[in-house]
Amino acid sequence: MAVLDWSRCPDVEQLPGTVSGAWVLRGTRVPVATIFENLEAGASLDDLLNWYEGLDKKQVQAVIEFAARSLDLAASPR
């Protein structure tokens, strides 16, 4: 499994003392992992926006796109 370098994604942040230092969507306390765990379990983007206060649709989409691009690059032959 590829490990993503979230420090290169402007839509997330990692703050000491906030959600145990996990990567969260910038300006929220929603961990990036929570987004992907819910999507994997079958949640829709609209579900996430309803369940987690403060999420912005464009921000969530940008994080998903960042992950997809990063994984595509990791899978590409060099």
N, CA, C and O atoms as a printed pandas DataFrame, in Angstrom:
     atom_number atom_name residue_name chain_id  residue_number  x_coord  y_coord  z_coord
0              1         N          MET        A               1    0.841   -1.179    0.000
1              2        CA          MET        A               1    0.000    0.000    0.000
2              3         C          MET        A               1    0.884    1.240    0.000
3              4         O          MET        A               1    1.847    1.341    0.761
4              5         N          ALA        A               2    0.532    2.186   -0.877
5              6        CA          ALA        A               2    1.296    3.417   -0.966
6              7         C          ALA        A               2    0.960    4.329    0.212
7              8         O          ALA        A               2   -0.178    4.387    0.677
8              9         N          VAL        A               3    1.978    5.033    0.673
9             10        CA          VAL        A               3    1.774    6.015    1.734
10            11         C          VAL        A               3    1.770    7.384    1.067
11            12         O          VAL        A               3    2.706    7.743    0.352
12            13         N          LEU        A               4    0.717    8.134    1.308
13            14        CA          LEU        A               4    0.594    9.448    0.689
14            15         C          LEU        A               4    1.309   10.504    1.515
15            16         O          LEU        A               4    1.309   10.451    2.745
16            17         N          ASP        A               5    1.912   11.456    0.835
17            18        CA          ASP        A               5    2.584   12.575    1.497
18            19         C          ASP        A               5    1.577   13.725    1.629
19            20         O          ASP        A               5    1.521   14.623    0.788
20            21         N          TRP        A               6    0.796   13.674    2.693
21            22        CA          TRP        A               6   -0.261   14.666    2.894
22            23         C          TRP        A               6    0.295   16.075    3.067
23            24         O          TRP        A               6   -0.442   17.045    2.896
24            25         N          SER        A               7    1.569   16.210    3.399
25            26        CA          SER        A               7    2.143   17.550    3.565
26            27         C          SER        A               7    2.125   18.320    2.248
27            28         O          SER        A               7    2.288   19.541    2.245
28            29         N          ARG        A               8    1.932   17.628    1.139
29            30        CA          ARG        A               8    1.900   18.260   -0.176
30            31         C          ARG        A               8    0.476   18.648   -0.602
31            32         O          ARG        A               8    0.279   19.192   -1.689
32            33         N          CYS        A               9   -0.493   18.371    0.239
33            34        CA          CYS        A               9   -1.890   18.685   -0.068
34            35         C          CYS        A               9   -2.297   19.942    0.709
35            36         O          CYS        A               9   -2.324   19.912    1.939
36            37         N          PRO        A              10   -2.613   21.039    0.022
37            38        CA          PRO        A              10   -2.941   22.285    0.717
38            39         C          PRO        A              10   -4.288   22.270    1.449
39            40         O          PRO        A              10   -4.588   23.187    2.214
40            41         N          ASP        A              11   -5.087   21.247    1.218
41            42        CA          ASP        A              11   -6.413   21.193    1.833
42            43         C          ASP        A              11   -6.446   20.440    3.155
43            44         O          ASP        A              11   -7.513   20.265    3.744
44            45         N          VAL        A              12   -5.283   19.993    3.626
45            46        CA          VAL        A              12   -5.220   19.294    4.912
46            47         C          VAL        A              12   -4.146   19.928    5.784
47            48         O          VAL        A              12   -3.291   20.670    5.301
48            49         N          GLU        A              13   -4.206   19.627    7.064
49            50        CA          GLU        A              13   -3.200   20.133    7.990
50            51         C          GLU        A              13   -3.007   19.126    9.119
51            52         O          GLU        A              13   -3.876   18.302    9.403
52            53         N          GLN        A              14   -1.874   19.216    9.735
53            54        CA          GLN        A              14   -1.547   18.363   10.880
54            55         C          GLN        A              14   -1.054   19.281   11.989
55            56         O          GLN        A              14    0.004   19.901   11.878
56            57         N          LEU        A              15   -1.841   19.358   13.064
57            58        CA          LEU        A              15   -1.508   20.259   14.156
58            59         C          LEU        A              15   -1.284   19.462   15.432
59            60         O          LEU        A              15   -2.145   18.677   15.830
60            61         N          PRO        A              16   -0.136   19.654   16.079
61            62        CA          PRO        A              16    0.098   18.953   17.338
62            63         C          PRO        A              16   -1.027   19.257   18.331
63            64         O          PRO        A              16   -1.428   20.411   18.488
64            65         N          GLY        A              17   -1.521   18.241   18.983
65            66        CA          GLY        A              17   -2.563   18.420   19.977
66            67         C          GLY        A              17   -3.978   18.475   19.412
67            68         O          GLY        A              17   -4.943   18.571   20.169
68            69         N          THR        A              18   -4.108   18.416   18.098
69            70        CA          THR        A              18   -5.427   18.401   17.471
70            71         C          THR        A              18   -5.670   17.020   16.888
71            72         O          THR        A              18   -4.942   16.584   15.996
72            73         N          VAL        A              19   -6.675   16.338   17.379
73            74        CA          VAL        A              19   -7.029   14.987   16.935
74            75         C          VAL        A              19   -5.776   14.095   16.939
75            76         O          VAL        A              19   -5.492   13.379   15.978
76            77         N          SER        A              20   -5.052   14.166   18.039
77            78        CA          SER        A              20   -3.844   13.350   18.243
78            79         C          SER        A              20   -2.800   13.520   17.137
79            80         O          SER        A              20   -2.021   12.604   16.870
80            81         N          GLY        A              21   -2.784   14.679   16.504
81            82        CA          GLY        A              21   -1.788   14.949   15.475
82            83         C          GLY        A              21   -2.100   14.312   14.130
83            84         O          GLY        A              21   -1.243   14.298   13.247
84            85         N          ALA        A              22   -3.309   13.785   13.954
85            86        CA          ALA        A              22   -3.691   13.181   12.680
86            87         C          ALA        A              22   -3.858   14.261   11.612
87            88         O          ALA        A              22   -4.103   15.425   11.927
88            89         N          TRP        A              23   -3.725   13.864   10.357
89            90        CA          TRP        A              23   -4.006   14.772    9.261
90            91         C          TRP        A              23   -5.508   14.999    9.227
91            92         O          TRP        A              23   -6.288   14.046    9.208
92            93         N          VAL        A              24   -5.913   16.271    9.219
93            94        CA          VAL        A              24   -7.333   16.634    9.189
94            95         C          VAL        A              24   -7.574   17.581    8.016
95            96         O          VAL        A              24   -6.645   18.207    7.504
96            97         N          LEU        A              25   -8.823   17.674    7.606
97            98        CA          LEU        A              25   -9.164   18.655    6.584
98            99         C          LEU        A              25   -8.970   20.034    7.199
99           100         O          LEU        A              25   -9.437   20.309    8.304
100          101         N          ARG        A              26   -8.276   20.892    6.468
101          102        CA          ARG        A              26   -7.895   22.215    6.980
102          103         C          ARG        A              26   -9.110   22.956    7.535
103          104         O          ARG        A              26  -10.153   23.052    6.889
104          105         N          GLY        A              27   -8.942   23.475    8.748
105          106        CA          GLY        A              27   -9.986   24.245    9.392
106          107         C          GLY        A              27  -11.058   23.406   10.076
107          108         O          GLY        A              27  -12.059   23.940   10.555
108          109         N          THR        A              28  -10.846   22.078   10.121
109          110        CA          THR        A              28  -11.815   21.197   10.767
110          111         C          THR        A              28  -11.074   20.269   11.730
111          112         O          THR        A              28   -9.852   20.335   11.864
112          113         N          ARG        A              29  -11.827   19.421   12.386
113          114        CA          ARG        A              29  -11.249   18.368   13.213
114          115         C          ARG        A              29  -11.570   16.997   12.608
115          116         O          ARG        A              29  -11.519   15.981   13.301
116          117         N          VAL        A              30  -11.898   16.976   11.318
117          118        CA          VAL        A              30  -12.263   15.734   10.644
118          119         C          VAL        A              30  -11.003   15.108   10.041
119          120         O          VAL        A              30  -10.406   15.669    9.123
120          121         N          PRO        A              31  -10.603   13.948   10.558
121          122        CA          PRO        A              31   -9.411   13.295   10.020
122          123         C          PRO        A              31   -9.599   12.861    8.560
123          124         O          PRO        A              31  -10.680   12.430    8.159
124          125         N          VAL        A              32   -8.539   12.984    7.793
125          126        CA          VAL        A              32   -8.544   12.533    6.406
126          127         C          VAL        A              32   -8.940   11.055    6.353
127          128         O          VAL        A              32   -9.709   10.645    5.484
128          129         N          ALA        A              33   -8.418   10.269    7.274
129          130        CA          ALA        A              33   -8.721    8.834    7.299
130          131         C          ALA        A              33  -10.219    8.588    7.427
131          132         O          ALA        A              33  -10.741    7.637    6.845
132          133         N          THR        A              34  -10.908    9.427    8.178
133          134        CA          THR        A              34  -12.353    9.274    8.359
134          135         C          THR        A              34  -13.089    9.424    7.032
135          136         O          THR        A              34  -14.048    8.700    6.765
136          137         N          ILE        A              35  -12.645   10.353    6.211
137          138        CA          ILE        A              35  -13.267   10.550    4.901
138          139         C          ILE        A              35  -13.171    9.264    4.086
139          140         O          ILE        A              35  -14.168    8.782    3.547
140          141         N          PHE        A              36  -11.959    8.715    4.002
141          142        CA          PHE        A              36  -11.757    7.536    3.167
142          143         C          PHE        A              36  -12.379    6.279    3.766
143          144         O          PHE        A              36  -12.851    5.414    3.027
144          145         N          GLU        A              37  -12.387    6.166    5.072
145          146        CA          GLU        A              37  -13.043    5.012    5.707
146          147         C          GLU        A              37  -14.539    5.012    5.404
147          148         O          GLU        A              37  -15.117    3.967    5.106
148          149         N          ASN        A              38  -15.163    6.189    5.480
149          150        CA          ASN        A              38  -16.591    6.288    5.194
150          151         C          ASN        A              38  -16.893    6.040    3.720
151          152         O          ASN        A              38  -17.872    5.368    3.396
152          153         N          LEU        A              39  -16.069    6.571    2.830
153          154        CA          LEU        A              39  -16.272    6.322    1.405
154          155         C          LEU        A              39  -16.131    4.831    1.096
155          156         O          LEU        A              39  -16.915    4.269    0.331
156          157         N          GLU        A              40  -15.137    4.209    1.690
157          158        CA          GLU        A              40  -14.921    2.773    1.487
158          159         C          GLU        A              40  -16.117    1.962    1.987
159          160         O          GLU        A              40  -16.437    0.914    1.427
160          161         N          ALA        A              41  -16.768    2.443    3.030
161          162        CA          ALA        A              41  -17.926    1.745    3.606
162          163         C          ALA        A              41  -19.215    2.023    2.826
163          164         O          ALA        A              41  -20.275    1.491    3.158
164          165         N          GLY        A              42  -19.115    2.866    1.781
165          166        CA          GLY        A              42  -20.276    3.094    0.936
166          167         C          GLY        A              42  -20.956    4.450    1.089
167          168         O          GLY        A              42  -21.976    4.709    0.449
168          169         N          ALA        A              43  -20.403    5.308    1.923
169          170        CA          ALA        A              43  -20.989    6.646    2.097
170          171         C          ALA        A              43  -20.778    7.470    0.828
171          172         O          ALA        A              43  -19.818    7.265    0.085
172          173         N          SER        A              44  -21.681    8.387    0.603
173          174        CA          SER        A              44  -21.537    9.313   -0.527
174          175         C          SER        A              44  -20.933   10.623   -0.018
175          176         O          SER        A              44  -20.840   10.857    1.187
176          177         N          LEU        A              45  -20.535   11.451   -0.946
177          178        CA          LEU        A              45  -20.009   12.767   -0.578
178          179         C          LEU        A              45  -21.083   13.567    0.165
179          180         O          LEU        A              45  -20.784   14.257    1.139
180          181         N          ASP        A              46  -22.317   13.473   -0.294
181          182        CA          ASP        A              46  -23.406   14.178    0.395
182          183         C          ASP        A              46  -23.594   13.659    1.820
183          184         O          ASP        A              46  -23.877   14.438    2.730
184          185         N          ASP        A              47  -23.438   12.350    2.019
185          186        CA          ASP        A              47  -23.511   11.794    3.377
186          187         C          ASP        A              47  -22.468   12.454    4.269
187          188         O          ASP        A              47  -22.779   12.889    5.377
188          189         N          LEU        A              48  -21.239   12.528    3.789
189          190        CA          LEU        A              48  -20.149   13.113    4.575
190          191         C          LEU        A              48  -20.454   14.560    4.942
191          192         O          LEU        A              48  -20.229   14.985    6.076
192          193         N          LEU        A              49  -20.965   15.307    3.979
193          194        CA          LEU        A              49  -21.276   16.715    4.227
194          195         C          LEU        A              49  -22.380   16.869    5.264
195          196         O          LEU        A              49  -22.392   17.838    6.023
196          197         N          ASN        A              50  -23.302   15.919    5.300
197          198        CA          ASN        A              50  -24.377   15.951    6.297
198          199         C          ASN        A              50  -23.906   15.485    7.670
199          200         O          ASN        A              50  -24.364   16.001    8.690
200          201         N          TRP        A              51  -23.011   14.531    7.705
201          202        CA          TRP        A              51  -22.568   13.939    8.966
202          203         C          TRP        A              51  -21.538   14.777    9.705
203          204         O          TRP        A              51  -21.525   14.797   10.936
204          205         N          TYR        A              52  -20.670   15.472    8.966
205          206        CA          TYR        A              52  -19.543   16.177    9.590
206          207         C          TYR        A              52  -19.661   17.681    9.362
207          208         O          TYR        A              52  -19.491   18.178    8.249
208          209         N          GLU        A              53  -19.955   18.378   10.434
209          210        CA          GLU        A              53  -20.131   19.825   10.374
210          211         C          GLU        A              53  -18.824   20.508    9.947
211          212         O          GLU        A              53  -17.738   20.134   10.389
212          213         N          GLY        A              54  -18.954   21.488    9.100
213          214        CA          GLY        A              54  -17.803   22.280    8.702
214          215         C          GLY        A              54  -17.107   21.813    7.450
215          216         O          GLY        A              54  -16.193   22.485    6.972
216          217         N          LEU        A              55  -17.518   20.664    6.891
217          218        CA          LEU        A              55  -16.880   20.202    5.665
218          219         C          LEU        A              55  -17.368   21.014    4.477
219          220         O          LEU        A              55  -18.540   21.382    4.396
220          221         N          ASP        A              56  -16.462   21.283    3.572
221          222        CA          ASP        A              56  -16.763   22.004    2.347
222          223         C          ASP        A              56  -16.640   21.022    1.182
223          224         O          ASP        A              56  -15.639   20.315    1.063
224          225         N          LYS        A              57  -17.650   20.984    0.334
225          226        CA          LYS        A              57  -17.672   20.006   -0.762
226          227         C          LYS        A              57  -16.430   20.102   -1.636
227          228         O          LYS        A              57  -15.826   19.082   -1.968
228          229         N          LYS        A              58  -16.043   21.316   -2.011
229          230        CA          LYS        A              58  -14.867   21.478   -2.878
230          231         C          LYS        A              58  -13.596   21.009   -2.182
231          232         O          LYS        A              58  -12.711   20.442   -2.823
232          233         N          GLN        A              59  -13.501   21.240   -0.892
233          234        CA          GLN        A              59  -12.326   20.815   -0.135
234          235         C          GLN        A              59  -12.247   19.289   -0.088
235          236         O          GLN        A              59  -11.180   18.714   -0.304
236          237         N          VAL        A              60  -13.363   18.642    0.190
237          238        CA          VAL        A              60  -13.378   17.171    0.241
238          239         C          VAL        A              60  -13.032   16.602   -1.132
239          240         O          VAL        A              60  -12.254   15.654   -1.232
240          241         N          GLN        A              61  -13.600   17.170   -2.180
241          242        CA          GLN        A              61  -13.293   16.717   -3.529
242          243         C          GLN        A              61  -11.804   16.893   -3.841
243          244         O          GLN        A              61  -11.195   16.023   -4.463
244          245         N          ALA        A              62  -11.226   17.998   -3.420
245          246        CA          ALA        A              62   -9.802   18.251   -3.660
246          247         C          ALA        A              62   -8.931   17.223   -2.944
247          248         O          ALA        A              62   -7.920   16.782   -3.489
248          249         N          VAL        A              63   -9.310   16.842   -1.740
249          250        CA          VAL        A              63   -8.544   15.838   -0.988
250          251         C          VAL        A              63   -8.645   14.476   -1.676
251          252         O          VAL        A              63   -7.652   13.755   -1.778
252          253         N          ILE        A              64   -9.831   14.130   -2.141
253          254        CA          ILE        A              64  -10.012   12.860   -2.857
254          255         C          ILE        A              64   -9.192   12.866   -4.148
255          256         O          ILE        A              64   -8.536   11.876   -4.474
256          257         N          GLU        A              65   -9.228   13.962   -4.868
257          258        CA          GLU        A              65   -8.461   14.072   -6.116
258          259         C          GLU        A              65   -6.960   14.026   -5.858
259          260         O          GLU        A              65   -6.218   13.422   -6.633
260          261         N          PHE        A              66   -6.505   14.654   -4.780
261          262        CA          PHE        A              66   -5.089   14.594   -4.423
262          263         C          PHE        A              66   -4.669   13.148   -4.192
263          264         O          PHE        A              66   -3.631   12.707   -4.685
264          265         N          ALA        A              67   -5.483   12.415   -3.439
265          266        CA          ALA        A              67   -5.165   11.012   -3.154
266          267         C          ALA        A              67   -5.138   10.200   -4.443
267          268         O          ALA        A              67   -4.237    9.384   -4.638
268          269         N          ALA        A              68   -6.101   10.410   -5.313
269          270        CA          ALA        A              68   -6.160    9.665   -6.577
270          271         C          ALA        A              68   -4.936    9.958   -7.437
271          272         O          ALA        A              68   -4.324    9.039   -7.981
272          273         N          ARG        A              69   -4.577   11.231   -7.563
273          274        CA          ARG        A              69   -3.390   11.596   -8.356
274          275         C          ARG        A              69   -2.123   10.997   -7.749
275          276         O          ARG        A              69   -1.269   10.479   -8.469
276          277         N          SER        A              70   -2.006   11.068   -6.430
277          278        CA          SER        A              70   -0.821   10.540   -5.760
278          279         C          SER        A              70   -0.699    9.032   -5.959
279          280         O          SER        A              70    0.392    8.516   -6.202
280          281         N          LEU        A              71   -1.812    8.342   -5.855
281          282        CA          LEU        A              71   -1.792    6.889   -6.044
282          283         C          LEU        A              71   -1.505    6.529   -7.492
283          284         O          LEU        A              71   -0.818    5.541   -7.751
284          285         N          ASP        A              72   -2.014    7.309   -8.446
285          286        CA          ASP        A              72   -1.725    7.078   -9.868
286          287         C          ASP        A              72   -0.231    7.246  -10.121
287          288         O          ASP        A              72    0.372    6.439  -10.829
288          289         N          LEU        A              73    0.369    8.287   -9.549
289          290        CA          LEU        A              73    1.803    8.518   -9.721
290          291         C          LEU        A              73    2.619    7.387   -9.105
291          292         O          LEU        A              73    3.618    6.949   -9.675
292          293         N          ALA        A              74    2.184    6.914   -7.929
293          294        CA          ALA        A              74    2.907    5.823   -7.257
294          295         C          ALA        A              74    2.833    4.532   -8.056
295          296         O          ALA        A              74    3.756    3.719   -8.015
296          297         N          ALA        A              75    1.733    4.340   -8.787
297          298        CA          ALA        A              75    1.544    3.105   -9.548
298          299         C          ALA        A              75    2.191    3.163  -10.933
299          300         O          ALA        A              75    2.379    2.130  -11.575
300          301         N          SER        A              76    2.531    4.367  -11.390
301          302        CA          SER        A              76    3.111    4.507  -12.716
302          303         C          SER        A              76    4.518    3.930  -12.767
303          304         O          SER        A              76    5.312    4.132  -11.848
304          305         N          PRO        A              77    4.832    3.201  -13.861
305          306        CA          PRO        A              77    6.198    2.703  -13.993
306          307         C          PRO        A              77    7.145    3.874  -14.182
307          308         O          PRO        A              77    6.801    4.876  -14.809
308          309         N          ARG        A              78    8.314    3.737  -13.645
309          310        CA          ARG        A              78    9.285    4.842  -13.715
310          311         C          ARG        A              78   10.297    4.602  -14.769
311          312         O          ARG        A              78   11.189    5.427  -14.968
